[in-house]
Amino acid sequence: MTEIEYPTTRESSCPFAPAATVREMTRDNPVGKVRIWDGSTPWFITRHADQRALLNDPRLSIDEKRAGYPHMTRARAASAPHHPQLITNTDPPEHTRLRRTVNAPFMVKRVEAQRPRIQEVLDDLIDDMLDGPRPADLVQAIGLPVPTLVITEILGAPYQDHELFQHTSHVLISHESTPEEAAKAGQAIGAYLSELLDRKTAEPGDDVVSEMAARVVAGEMTRPEAITMANAILIAGHETSASMISLGTLALLRNPDQLALLRDNSDDPKFVANAVEELLRYLTIVHSGIRRIADADIELHGTVIRAGDGVIFDLAAANWDDAEFPEADRLDLRRPARRHHAFGYGVHQCLGQSLARVELQVAYGTLYRRIPTLALAVPFEEVPFAMEGVAYGLKSLPVTW
């Protein structure tokens, strides 16, 4: 049985790719183990088909408070016993109840209604970038502002407080944060959101925090649940899309034939939507695995995962599984890629995936059409990657035109 250290570094020759050892496990060892930060060795599931089966299996739990749960970081392990119940740490039926309280704003119909506003935000930011100096940092000019503006409007939080959101989010998801740093960041954003909840209780608007405030008043959710849920939405709502806009641009600049294909088909919504799915598959920015703990014995390929064992699913490995996506190491915007696991799979798959898809469709369908000569301002090897978080991204992306 193969055992490796985890998380692993990505390939230096192609930072978008899972580590070679992980791809070898996908091909040769259907059930392996990894050694994580605390020395424990949870099971490691990399194949696409196995993830599909197990992530829908009720014998696996997401309850992070249980002994043996394979936490991502020391800070997460320290804070887990104090977390209220959330959609990210509960199983059905409690998970179903909690998800229902926040699901409505992220339904496809409501998200589609946001498309004109997202387009307006993006066009304004592109105008500002074109009017500014060259080279420009695409992360700061486009990548971060688009999803942050959108999610703050959906939540009902003022955009001028975005530096607080971005700083606390970074600390809370970074593998390098100490438990003390994470606790301080959690307290800061918690206090901010508590005050925002009070304001929305007194003066409700058409936004998510106002909806949650009404549910708290009605006794349908607790105040700590509302605050922690708002924080989770805030983090997920801007971190992942921000990374994808910049990383997707870098991947396309690295694959000019695919960039030209996207630019030539930017007026075809179906092509753009499929291109988004392929970029989500190819990049798979959540690179630290998703975690579960077994409630009962589970047999997989002749190996028994015992009750109480931790399990890690490497999403990038599944999305680069040649058995599901032939020539998975090739970016192919014509590939049918919707079965990817970039948003996870099963009942706990990402709440905000519809919003992320629309944001990325607008971004990828607009940016390269508006700036057809967009190019890297530094060699690819000098682009600084940010690998320390739950999701990887770029520290900056210097571009010119």
Secondary structure, 3 states (H helix, E strand, C coil): CCEEECCCCCCCCCCCCCCHHHHHHHHHCCCEEEECCCCCCCEEECCHHHHHHHCCCCCEECCCCCCCCCCCCHHHHHHHHHCCCCCCCCCCCHHHHHHHHHCHHHCHHHHHCCHHHHHHHHHHHHHHHHHCCCCEEHHHHHHCHHHHHHHHHHHCCCHHHHHHHHHHHHHHHECCCCHHHHHHHHHHHHHHHHHHHHHHHHCCCCCHHHHHHHHHHCCCCCHHHHHHHHHHHHHHHHHHHHHHHHHHHHHHHHCHHHHHHHHHCCCCHHHHHHHHHHHHHHHCCECCCEEEEECCCEEECCEEECCCCEEEECHHHHHCCCCCCCCCCCCCCCCCCCCCCCCCCCCCCCCCHHHHHHHHHHHHHHHHHHCCCCEECCCHHHCCEECCECECEECCCEEEC
